[in-house]
Amino acid sequence: MHRRRRLPDGSWGPLEKVGSIPTTEDQVMSLGEQLAQEKMKNIQKDLLINNLGSQLTKLKLDVITMKGGGE
């Protein structure tokens, strides 16, 4: 967006750029970064879930072994 300021003598000054609207390319880059961050979060969650599942399975096997069910 552009605007003109009134000068002390009452005339209008040159056009000045006010603020900026992100370009489509800027928006796509920003969304791409956000998407990559969300994907990383999901990968970390999946790894945590898989790790917890493995630990739970090991604990179940330990309990079965302690009860003598593995004999």
C-alpha positions in Angstrom: 0.0 0.0 0.0 1.2 3.5 -0.7 0.3 6.9 0.6 1.3 10.5 0.2 2.0 12.9 3.1 1.1 16.5 3.0 4.2 18.7 3.1 4.6 21.8 5.3 3.8 24.0 2.2 0.5 22.2 1.7 1.5 20.2 -1.4 1.6 16.5 -1.5 4.9 14.6 -1.1 6.1 11.6 -3.0 4.5 8.2 -2.7 5.7 6.2 0.3 5.3 2.5 0.8 3.3 1.7 3.9 3.6 -1.8 5.3 4.0 -4.8 3.0 1.7 -7.5 1.9 3.5 -10.9 1.8 3.9 -12.2 -1.8 2.5 -15.5 -2.8 6.1 -16.9 -2.8 6.6 -15.6 0.8 3.3 -17.2 1.9 4.2 -20.6 0.3 7.7 -20.5 1.9 6.1 -19.8 5.3 3.5 -22.6 4.9 6.3 -24.9 3.8 8.3 -24.2 6.9 5.2 -24.7 9.1 4.4 -28.0 7.3 8.0 -29.3 7.8 7.8 -28.4 11.6 4.5 -30.2 11.9 5.9 -33.3 10.1 8.9 -33.3 12.5 6.5 -33.2 15.5 4.5 -36.1 14.0 7.6 -38.1 13.4 8.7 -37.5 17.0 5.3 -38.5 18.3 5.4 -41.7 16.2 8.8 -42.6 17.5 7.7 -42.1 21.1 4.5 -44.2 20.5 6.6 -47.0 19.0 9.1 -46.8 21.8 6.4 -47.0 24.4 4.8 -49.9 22.6 8.0 -51.8 22.6 8.6 -51.1 26.3 5.0 -52.3 27.1 5.5 -55.5 25.1 8.8 -56.2 27.0 7.1 -55.6 30.3 4.3 -57.9 29.4 6.8 -60.6 28.4 8.6 -60.1 31.7 5.4 -60.5 33.7 4.5 -63.7 31.8 8.0 -65.0 32.5 7.8 -64.1 36.2 4.4 -65.9 36.5 5.9 -69.0 34.9 3.8 -68.8 31.8 6.8 -69.1 29.6 7.6 -72.7 30.7 
